[in-house]
Amino acid sequence: MTSPAPFPVSVRRGVPLAEHTTLGIGGPAELFLEPQRPEDLAERLDALDRDGVPFRLLGGGANLLAPDGGVPGAVLATGRMRRVFREGERGLRAWAGATLPQLVRTARELGLSGLEPLVGVPGQLGGALAMNAGSAQWGIWDVVVEAVVWRPVPGGGGEVVALDRATVAPRYRDGNLRGAVVLEALLELTPSDRARVRAAEEALLKRKNATQPVSASSAGCAFRNPPGDSAGRLIDAAGLKGLRVGGAAVSERHANFVVDLGGATAADVRTLLARVEETVAERFGVRLERELVVWPEPERPVAAAG
């Protein structure tokens, strides 16, 4: 990373996380920081770590259940870090806050193929790398040349290093970053015809629109697919479609989606997830693993702004 001095980082107090998650659930963040460049994010992570202030990273909020009681310490939101650069004939370098729709669109406009599986997927690059977002057969790390990350070091603060795919060894729905925070990444794609890329995206979108609750408030798939099976199939076969706890329900369209029907709380979703897990385990002997990231409730609720 090369740039002039970091920009000032916006800091606000008591920002409702419900406004920054696709489920629309979550209490206030004690501190809500919005860095504008990778350098800003690394600098602020250094300071928070040295000062012993707990922090969490918030990307697009698309795979997250934020707690009703809010988050003490700092939440670093990467939504202002959205730059994407062409690098060579096949490369796209993007900052952590670049959205997946932005990356898909940019690749298509440049005649680059390889990101089509992400069409219609919300979220940002940093979170996508953290969870190796994609399909059952493909993950975004399949096209990553390097990820520039911040990682903590003994004694406080951190270091900025570039990691390649072989070093990281990502797995299905797990970027295996082990506490590292993505600042930016270089993706290597395949030159193609823009019309061909668009046709592939449209075919995938048609399939998703037919099978997923794309218009509902959800956080994508709630559970990882177990080896050789589908979490959605198991949940459906257990008769759990439509199961409701408060304002949260298992989607009638796709059983691996939890949706907010209106007024759902994090407690509703946690209870619903636990019931699904228990029922599937009892019926089929399969213990589902959560794909949805669930932040814990604080010991004491965080005060809202104002």
Protein Blocks (a to p, Z undefined) as FASTA:
>chain_A
ZZdddddddddehiafklmcfklpacddfbacddfbfklmmmmmmmmmmnopacdddfeh
pacccdfkbpehjdddfklmmcccdehjkbccddfklcfklmmmmmmmnopahjlmmgoi
acdfklmmmnopadfkbcfklmcfbdcdddddehiacddddddfklnopaehiahlnopa
cfbdcdddddddfklmmmmmmmmmmmmmmmpcfkbccebjfbdcdehiafklmmmmnopg
hiaghjbccdfkbmkbccdeehpafklmmmmmmmmmmmmmmmnopacddfbdcddddfbd
cddeZZ
